[in-house]
């Protein structure tokens, strides 16, 4: 395995992650307080910057899609895409959303309703509607533009220029030149990517586990314990390791498409046995509110109210910063599976497929909780004030008919979503670390297993000592340098296609 791994970027990345994790484990409270103070300062000083970043990266996505660059094919213009549109969309949805959508879709509205923007009264009908619409906004075009806009450059170097290394430094070679790319500068860029993604993957595994553990605790009437968390984590690890081991076609693709069928069946089932008419009406109202307030959500800084900030100012900034941390990972993965697709097809699929599914999930899951809240069946706003807001999820599901069946299906879908996120993550990190020629090969299976074990060990170690919270904040802070790198890759994509006149030479022939 050593011969298949680039030790020059792997060893520094592991040392940094290990050292930082050790500090967090030994000084958890101090680390959390210090990082929160730094993050709060950044939010206060650069809130406007993150908001404009989200807007401008979306404009860049639209420009690349509908300009001459959008017709450029990632690969041989005469070859067919690797996956059907449904398979392709399912893989991107599974990677882009993961189990997080099941948590935010069900309870994000309540956090906004308790502390609403625009001068709304907490707990009012308008505040509840704003909450669900804001939850939809979080999974909209800015988020998926952030996720996809490193992909044009990464896909171009892999499928068109046939570069052997799937690296950020390689994508930026046309900007910085050979000396920087092959020297220390390139190693720093690549190591920064690995540190960001390894910490982000550990946080995702650690934060995704409560979605399962709290539902299992409700189902079997047991307490949530660290032992239960370890068991669930190890089961997940087994699942995403096997999926990453067998590869994209036999593992990731099949699980992703299966989960789409399961999620659609679950949605129809909830509508039939639950408050279906309310959910459909409330979903329609939420879409109306989202469309009429999309600009308000996109550019809201609450600058004139200095002493009374609301939930969404800091949360929007954190969301964009955390998404930026994942931007390069999503971009690399989208590039890998987009062989045979045009840049327009790749970007628009990533913009619309996850967005539409997340809106449907938010309308459905949020609608159930809202209906229980307004009828007085469940004090949802009180539940989320607890130490672990995700505990409100099984409480909401338990109010439905056939609640045990629903909780079981919910657990299965959440588990598959998490597996399809982490197997994609594992496969991508292994690809990035590999010394093989990635234009012709796949990463070593032993390397994929090694990466999954590293992510698991990091997550379990931090969970055992309560050190996951500072790593989560650090992941958000890591978004700052990643934003700069992503902007560089957007410029690099344009520059490479201009150098090659790719809009003339690498496009599909018109019939």
C-alpha positions, 0 to 999 in steps of 0.5 A: 500500500505504501507504494500506492500512496503519496507520502509527501502529502499524506504524512504531513496531513496525518500529523497535522490532524493527529496533533490538532485532535490530541489538543482538542482531546486534552483541552476540549472546553478551552479549544471549543471556547477559543475556536468559537470566539475566533469564529464569532469574530469572523462572522461579525467582521466578514459576514458580508464576504461569505454571503457574497461568496455564495452569490458569486459562485452561483453566478459563476456556475450559471456563466460556465453552464450557458457560455461557450465553456458549457459545451465542453465535454469532459472526455472524448466527445464521441463517447457516451456518459458513464452513467444514465442521468438517473444514476448520475443524479442519484450519486450526486444527490447521495453525495451532496445531501447525505443523512444531514438533510433528514436532520435539518429537514425535520428540525431546522425550521424549529430553530428559526421559529424560536429565533426568527429574522425580519422582526417576526414574533417567535413561535408565530405562524409567519416565523414557522413558515420562515423556518421551513423556507429557510431550511429549504434555502440552506439546500439551494443553489448557493450550496450546490454551486459551492459543491460543484464549481471546483469540478470543471477544473478537476474534470478537465485535467483528468478526462481531457488533459489526462493528467495522472494526479487528481490534485488541486495543485495540478489544476492550478499548474496553469496559474502558478507554473511548474516550479510551484506545482511540483515544489513546496507550494503544491504540497502545501495546497494538497496537504491543506485539502487533505487536512480539511477533508479528513477532519470534515469526514470525521465530523460528518461520521460523528454528527451523523451517528445521533440520527440513528442512535436517538431513533434506535433508543426510541424504538427499543426504549433504551438510553443513548450511550457511548457503547451504542454510538460505537456499535452504530459507527462500526456498522456504518464503517463496515457498510461504507468500507465495503461500498468503497472497496467494491467501487463506484459501479458495484457499490456507490451507484447501486446504493445511491439508486436504491436509496432514491427508490426508498426515499420516494416510497417513504415520502408517499407512505408518510403522505398516505398515513400521515397528515398528507393534505397538510404536508402538501399545502404547507410544502406549497406555502413554503415554496411560495415563501422561499421564492418571495424571500430568496433574496432576503435569505441570501443577503440578510446581515441584520446590520442595523440591529447590532445588539439583537442578532437572530439565528440565521445571520451566524448560521448562514455564514457557518453553513457557507463556510462549512460547505466551502470545507467540503467544496473541493471534495465534492468537486473532485468526486463530481469530476471523477464520475462526470466522464462523457458529460458536458460541463453544462450537464455536470453543473446543472445536474448538481444544481437542480437534482439535490435542490429539488430532492432536498426541498421535497424532503424538507417539505415532507419532514418539516411538515410533519413536525409543524403539523404536530406543533400547531395542533399542540400534539408536541412541543417541538420548540421546547424539545430543541432547546435540549442538549441534543436537538436531534432528539426531537426527530424520533419524538416527532416520528413517534406521533405518527400512525405505525410509528415503529415501522416509520422509525425503522424505515427512517433509520434505514434511509438515513443509514444508507444516505450516510454510507453513500456519503462516506463511501464517496468521501473515502473513495475520493480521498483515496484517489487524491492520495494515490500515486497511481495514474488516475486517468487510467486506474482506480485507487488501490482497494487497500488504500480505500480501506486504510482511509476508512479506518483513519476516518473511523479512528479519528471520529471515535477517538474524538467522540470518546473524549468529547472533542468533536465540537471544536473539530466541527468549528475548525472545519468551518474555519478551514473553509476560509483558505478553501474558498481561495483555492476554489476561486483559483480552480474556477479561474484555472478551468477557464484558463485551461479551456482558453489555452486549448480552445476546448469550446471548439475542439472538445465538443459534441458534433452537431447532427 
